[in-house]
Amino acid sequence: MKNMIKPRNYYYPWDLEQAIEDIMVYYNQRRHQGSLENLISGDVYLGREEEVKRRREFYKEIPLQKRRVENLQAVCV
C-alpha cells in the first residue's frame, strides 16, 4: 500500500483518504490472491468460491473446444 500511496502528492486530506479507500477496495474486492487459488478474497469471504471455479471451468472450455475443431479441420484438409 505504501508503494501505491507514496509516489503521489496529496494536497488535501480527503484526496489521501480517497486514495486509501480505493486501494482497500482493490485489495479486498478486485485483486486475485494466489494463496486463495487465485480467487478474490471477497468471493471467499462470501462463500462464492465454488461458483467462481465452475464459471472459470466453463469459460476455459470454450477456447479448448474451438481449438479442437480447428485442429480436426486442419487434419482433414
N, C-alpha and C positions, 0 to 999 in steps of 0.2 A: 504494500500500500504506500509505503514511504517513497518508493521509486516512481509511483504514479502521481503523487501529490507534489513532491519537492520541485520538479523541473519547472513548474508553472508559477507565476506570480499572482497572488490574490490580493486585490486592493480593498476588498470588503469582506467582512467575516462571513456573510451569507453566501458568498461565492465559494469559500473554502468549505462551508457546511454542505453546500450542494454537491461539490466535488466528492466529498467523503461519502455522502449518501449514494451518489452514482456508483462509486466503487463498491460499496456494500451490496447494492442491488446486483451489480455484475457478478460479484464473487458468490453470492448466495443463490441467484436465480438464473444465471446465464452461463457460468463457467463450468466446463466439464471437468470433473475430478477424477484423476487417474486412479486414486485409491478406492473409488466407488464404481469401478468398472466403466469409467468414462460417462457417468451419469451426472446430472446436475444435483447438487445437494438438496435443493428444494423438492425435486422429484422423490428422492429417497425419504426425506422427512415426511412428505405427504403420502407415502406408500404407493407411488406410481411406477416403481422401478420395473415391475413385470410388464406393465402396459408399454412402457418405453422400449423395453427389449423386444417385445413382439413386433412393435412398429418398425424398429430397426431391421429385424429379420425380413419383414415384408418388403421394405424398400431396398434391401440388399439383394433380394431375389430377382427383382425386375431387371437390372442390368445383366445379371447372370443368365437369365432366360434369353435376353436379346443376343448375347454373345454365343449361346448355344445354337440359336437359329442361324446366325451369321456364319458360324463355323461349319454347320451342316450344309449350308448353301454353298460355301466355298469348296467343300469336299465333293459335292455332287456336280460341280461345274467342270 
